Amino acid sequence: MTGGVIVLSKEIKVSASYLTKRYELHKNKAEKAKASFKSNQKKAAEFWALRGVSFEVKAGEAIGLIGTNGSGKSTLLKVIAGMLEPTTGNITINGKTSIIAIGSGLKRELTGRENIKLKGLLSGFSNKEINQITEDIISFADLGNFIDQPIKNYSSGMKSRLGFAISVHNNPDILIIDEALSVGDATFYQRCVDKIMEFKAQGKTIFFVSHSLAQVNNLCDKVIWMDRGELRQFGPAEEVIDAYRAHISWYRALPKQEQRQYIAKRSKERQEFSLDQYYQNTIKQLESNDQSAYNLTNEALHRTFYGHQLPDRMSISSKIFIIFILIILFYIMLSYVPNNSFSEVISRFLN
């Protein structure tokens, strides 16, 4: 301890390597269900929400995420929070995470006070521990008598205030804030900023998403710039924000036709992203730099790209198992339905 400041070791809190997240674009739920069974069916159009995202974040760092709408910021946060599984890649989280979004995880029919208890129980707190922090949460949120009103009666700002208050008092190691400070008043915003700075001093890690570049610059040490699912740049906050502003200025200066062409080109790249090509490019890059990314051997790197890939469709064994279960259920149904009644049902169906 020096001058009242606790010096903490800069341990890695979040490590991500080659993260991808793919979605298949089906017209409706029925088409999606059919695609799971039909392995020979024409492959649906793909959307890559994340395309090869790698970074490391240390304890006590506040990381801003910036980018235009649809750039992959929220998807990346959900992967970090454990709410989404990446299609490929590895992510290591060293500590308990808590995500704050407007109204995230709050039950509409329950009161604010009841939501505090529910979120505490889901976080593994005992009733005694919940009772100890409840008044602090209520005081921080400053909702007055609304604390005993159902969440469905809350404004967006009130939901955000309660969600932030609950999350920070759950004492997470990694705090994830997704646009939750965009709807509060100046007094509450400053209260949140003070809490974030307190967390940083304690060595906690913070991820902060906001369209306000001024907020990001004020609160964050480093910034991740996401662009069409890719990590475009990661570095000191001011440096990355300046680069992002320059890019936005360049884009806005383009004629409308060239803007549309640029968006179409980038969107096509996202849809036509190839995991195989990305893997080959990564190998070439590592060989040219004479290094191994995150100390991975070639075998481990291949496993990172392909070993945990989520299947698009059911395996043959899964299909056989489901069909077997359906046959058993069909015969059980037959045993409980009188022959005459069953015949009537079949004849009505056929007619």
C-alpha positions in Angstrom: 0.0 0.0 0.0 1.4 3.4 -1.0 -0.2 6.7 -0.1 -3.5 5.0 0.7 -3.7 3.4 -2.7 -3.9 -0.4 -2.9 -1.5 -1.7 -5.6 -3.0 -4.8 -7.2 -1.4 -7.3 -9.6 -2.3 -6.8 -13.2 -3.7 -10.3 -13.7 -5.6 -11.1 -16.8 -9.4 -11.0 -16.1 -10.8 -11.6 -19.6 -8.9 -13.3 -22.5 -10.6 -13.9 -25.8 -9.0 -15.5 -28.8 -10.5 -15.9 -32.3 -14.1 -15.5 -31.3 -16.8 -15.9 -33.9 -20.6 -16.0 -33.7 -22.7 -17.2 -36.6 -26.4 -17.1 -37.1 -28.3 -18.8 -39.9 -30.9 -16.5 -41.5 -34.2 -18.5 -41.7 -37.5 -17.0 -42.9 -39.4 -18.4 -39.9 -39.2 -21.0 -37.0 -40.7 -23.8 -39.2 -37.9 -23.4 -41.7 -35.3 -23.4 -38.9 -36.7 -26.6 -37.5 -36.7 -28.3 -40.9 -33.0 -27.2 -41.4 -32.0 -29.0 -38.2 -33.3 -32.3 -39.5 -32.4 -32.1 -43.2 -28.6 -32.5 -43.4 -28.8 -32.3 -47.3 -30.9 -29.2 -47.4 -29.5 -26.2 -49.1 -27.5 -24.1 -46.5 -29.3 -21.0 -45.3 -27.8 -17.6 -45.6 -25.3 -16.8 -42.8 -24.8 -13.8 -40.7 -21.5 -13.5 -38.7 -22.2 -11.3 -35.7 -18.5 -11.7 -34.6 -15.6 -12.4 -37.0 -12.4 -13.4 -35.2 -12.3 -11.2 -32.1 -9.2 -11.5 -29.9 -8.1 -9.4 -26.9 -6.9 -9.4 -23.3 -8.1 -7.2 -20.4 -6.4 -6.9 -17.1 -7.7 -6.2 -13.6 -8.6 -2.6 -12.9 -9.0 -1.7 -16.6 -12.1 0.0 -17.9 -12.7 -0.9 -21.5 -15.1 1.0 -23.8 -16.8 -0.6 -26.8 -17.7 1.7 -29.6 -19.1 1.2 -33.1 -22.1 1.8 -35.2 -25.4 0.0 -34.6 -25.1 -3.7 -35.6 -21.3 -3.7 -35.3 -21.3 -6.6 -32.7 -20.9 -4.7 -29.5 -23.9 -6.3 -27.6 -23.1 -9.7 -29.0 -19.6 -9.5 -27.7 -20.8 -8.4 -24.3 -23.2 -11.3 -24.1 -20.4 -13.7 -24.9 -18.3 -12.1 -22.1 -21.2 -12.3 -19.7 -21.8 -16.0 -20.5 -25.2 -15.3 -22.0 -24.1 -16.5 -25.5 -21.9 -19.3 -26.6 -19.4 -18.4 -29.4 -19.5 -20.5 -32.5 -15.8 -20.9 -32.4 -12.9 -19.6 -30.3 -12.0 -19.4 -26.7 -12.9 -17.0 -23.9 -11.6 -17.2 -20.4 -13.3 -15.2 -17.6 -11.5 -14.9 -14.3 -14.2 -13.8 -11.9 -17.9 -13.2 -11.5 -19.6 -11.1 -14.1 -22.6 -8.8 -13.9 -24.3 -7.2 -16.9 -26.3 -3.9 -16.7 -28.6 -3.1 -19.6 -31.9 -1.1 -19.5 -34.3 -3.3 -17.7 -32.1 -6.3 -18.1 -33.3 -9.3 -16.1 -36.0 -7.4 -14.2 -39.4 -9.1 -13.9 -42.2 -6.8 -15.0 -44.8 -8.1 -12.7 -42.7 -7.9 -9.6 -42.0 -4.8 -7.6 -38.6 -3.2 -7.4 -38.1 -4.5 -3.9 -39.1 -8.1 -5.0 -36.7 -7.8 -8.0 -33.8 -6.9 -5.6 -34.5 -10.1 -3.6 -34.9 -12.3 -6.7 -31.7 -11.0 -8.3 -29.8 -11.5 -5.0 -31.0 -15.1 -4.7 -30.1 -15.8 -8.3 -26.6 -14.5 -7.5 -26.2 -16.9 -4.7 -26.8 -14.5 -1.8 -28.5 -15.7 1.4 -31.6 -13.9 2.7 -29.5 -12.3 5.4 -27.0 -11.0 2.9 -29.8 -9.7 0.7 -31.4 -7.9 3.7 -28.0 -6.3 4.4 -27.7 -4.7 1.0 -31.4 -4.0 0.2 -31.5 -0.5 1.8 -28.2 0.5 0.1 -29.6 -0.5 -3.3 -32.8 1.4 -2.7 -30.9 4.5 -1.5 -28.6 4.3 -4.6 -31.5 3.9 -7.1 -33.4 6.7 -5.4 -36.8 5.6 -6.7 -38.9 6.8 -3.7 -42.2 5.0 -3.3 -41.8 3.4 -6.7 -39.6 0.8 -5.1 -42.8 -1.0 -4.1 -44.5 -0.6 -7.5 -44.3 -3.3 -10.3 -41.5 -2.8 -12.8 -44.1 -2.5 -15.6 -44.9 0.9 -14.2 -41.3 2.1 -14.4 -39.9 4.4 -17.0 -36.7 3.4 -18.9 -34.6 5.6 -16.7 -36.1 4.1 -13.5 -35.4 0.6 -14.8 -31.8 1.5 -15.6 -31.3 3.0 -12.2 -32.6 0.0 -10.4 -30.6 -2.4 -12.6 -27.4 -0.5 -12.1 -27.9 -0.3 -8.3 -28.6 -4.1 -8.0 -25.6 -5.0 -10.2 -23.0 -2.9 -8.4 -24.1 -4.0 -5.0 -23.7 -7.7 -6.1 -20.0 -7.0 -5.9 -19.0 -8.4 -9.3 -15.4 -8.9 -10.4 -16.3 -7.8 -14.0 -19.0 -5.2 -14.5 -20.6 -4.9 -18.0 -22.6 -1.8 -18.8 -24.6 -1.8 -22.0 -26.0 1.7 -22.7 -27.4 1.8 -19.1 -26.2 5.3 -18.4 -27.9 6.9 -21.5 -31.2 7.4 -19.8 -30.4 8.7 -16.3 -30.3 12.3 -15.1 -27.1 14.2 -14.3 -27.2 13.4 -10.6 -27.6 9.7 -11.1 -25.0 9.7 -13.8 -22.4 11.2 -11.5 -23.3 8.7 -8.8 -22.7 5.9 -11.4 -19.4 7.4 -12.4 -18.2 7.6 -8.8 -19.1 3.9 -8.3 -17.3 2.9 -11.5 -14.2 4.8 -10.4 -14.4 3.1 -7.0 -14.6 -0.3 -8.7 -11.5 0.6 -10.8 -9.6 1.5 -7.7 -10.5 -1.9 -6.2 -9.0 -3.7 -9.3 -12.4 -4.6 -10.8 -12.7 -4.8 -14.6 -15.4 -2.8 -16.5 -16.8 -3.0 -20.0 -18.7 0.0 -21.0 -20.8 0.5 -24.2 -22.1 3.9 -25.1 -22.8 6.0 -28.2 -21.5 9.0 -26.2 -17.8 9.1 -27.1 -17.3 11.8 -24.4 -18.5 9.3 -21.7 -16.3 6.6 -23.1 -13.3 8.8 -23.1 -13.9 10.0 -19.6 -14.5 6.6 -18.1 -12.3 4.2 -20.0 -8.6 3.4 -20.2 -8.8 1.5 -23.4 -11.3 1.2 -26.2 -12.4 -1.7 -28.5 -13.7 -0.4 -31.8 -16.1 -3.0 -33.4 -16.9 -2.7 -37.1 -19.2 -5.2 -38.9 -18.4 -8.0 -36.4 -14.6 -7.4 -36.5 -12.3 -5.8 -33.9 -11.1 -2.9 -35.9 -8.8 -1.4 -33.3 -8.0 -1.9 -29.6 -5.8 0.5 -27.7 -5.7 3.6 -25.5 -9.1 5.4 -25.3 -8.2 8.7 -26.9 -6.2 7.1 -29.7 -9.0 4.7 -30.8 -11.7 7.3 -30.4 -9.8 9.7 -32.6 -9.4 7.0 -35.3 -13.2 6.2 -35.0 -14.1 9.9 -35.4 -11.9 10.2 -38.4 -13.6 7.2 -40.0 -17.1 8.5 -39.3 -16.0 11.9 -40.9 -14.6 10.1 -43.9 -17.8 8.1 -44.4 -20.1 11.1 -44.0 -18.1 13.1 -46.6 -18.7 10.4 -49.2 -21.5 11.0 -51.8 -24.7 9.1 -51.0 -24.1 6.5 -53.8 -20.6 5.7 -52.5 -21.9 5.4 -48.9 -24.4 2.8 -50.1 -21.7 1.0 -52.1 -19.4 0.9 -49.0 -22.2 -0.4 -46.7 -23.1 -3.1 -49.3 -19.5 -4.2 -49.7 -18.9 -4.4 -45.9 -22.2 -6.3 -45.4 -21.3 -8.8 -48.2 -17.9 -9.4 -46.5 -19.8 -10.2 -43.3 -22.2 -12.7 -44.9 -19.4 -14.3 -47.0 -17.0 -14.6 -44.1 -15.2 -18.0 -44.3 -13.9 -19.6 -41.1 -11.5 -21.8 -43.2 -10.0 -18.7 -45.0 -9.7 -16.9 -41.7 -7.9 -19.8 -40.2 -5.5 -20.0 -43.2 -4.8 -16.2 -43.0 -4.1 -16.5 -39.3 -1.6 -19.3 -39.8 0.2 -17.2 -42.5 0.2 -14.1 -40.3 1.7 -16.0 -37.4 4.3 -17.7 -39.6 5.3 -14.3 -41.1 5.7 -12.8 -37.6 7.4 -15.9 -36.3 5.1 -16.0 -33.3 2.3 -18.1 -31.8 -0.8 -16.3 -30.9 -1.5 -16.4 -27.1 1.2 -19.2 -26.9 -1.0 -21.7 -28.9 0.6 -24.5 -30.8 -0.7 -25.3 -34.3 -2.7 -28.2 -32.9 -4.2 -26.0 -30.2 -4.9 -23.2 -32.7 -6.8 -25.7 -34.9 -8.8 -26.9 -31.9 -9.6 -23.3 -31.0 -11.1 -22.7 -34.5 -12.8 -26.0 -35.1 -12.8 -28.1 -31.9 -15.8 -26.4 -30.2 -17.7 -25.4 -33.3 -21.5 -25.4 -32.7 -23.3 -27.8 -35.1 -25.7 -26.2 -37.6 -27.9 -29.3 -37.8 -28.6 -32.4 -35.7 -26.3 -35.4 -36.0 -27.6 -38.7 -37.4 -27.6 -40.2 -33.9 -29.7 -37.3 -32.5 -32.2 -37.7 -35.3 -32.5 -41.5 -34.6 -32.9 -40.9 -30.9 -35.7 -38.3 -31.5 -37.5 -40.6 -33.9 -37.3 -43.5 -31.4 -38.8 -41.3 -28.7 -41.6 -40.3 -31.0 -42.4 -43.9 -31.8 -42.6 -44.8 -28.1 -44.9 -41.8 -27.4 -47.1 -42.8 -30.4 -47.6 -46.4 -29.0 -48.2 -45.0 -25.5 -50.9 -42.8 -26.9 -52.5 -45.7 -28.8 -52.7 -47.7 -25.6 -54.7 -45.0 -23.9 -57.1 -44.2 -26.7 -60.0 -46.5 -27.4 -59.8 -48.1 -30.9 -63.1 -46.5 -32.1 -62.0 -43.0 -30.9 -58.6 -43.3 -32.5 -60.2 -44.5 -35.8 -62.5 -41.4 -35.7 -59.6 -39.1 -35.1 -57.6 -40.6 -38.0 -60.6 -40.5 -40.4 -61.3 -36.9 -39.6 -57.7 -36.0 -40.1 -57.6 -37.8 -43.5 -60.9 -36.2 -44.6 
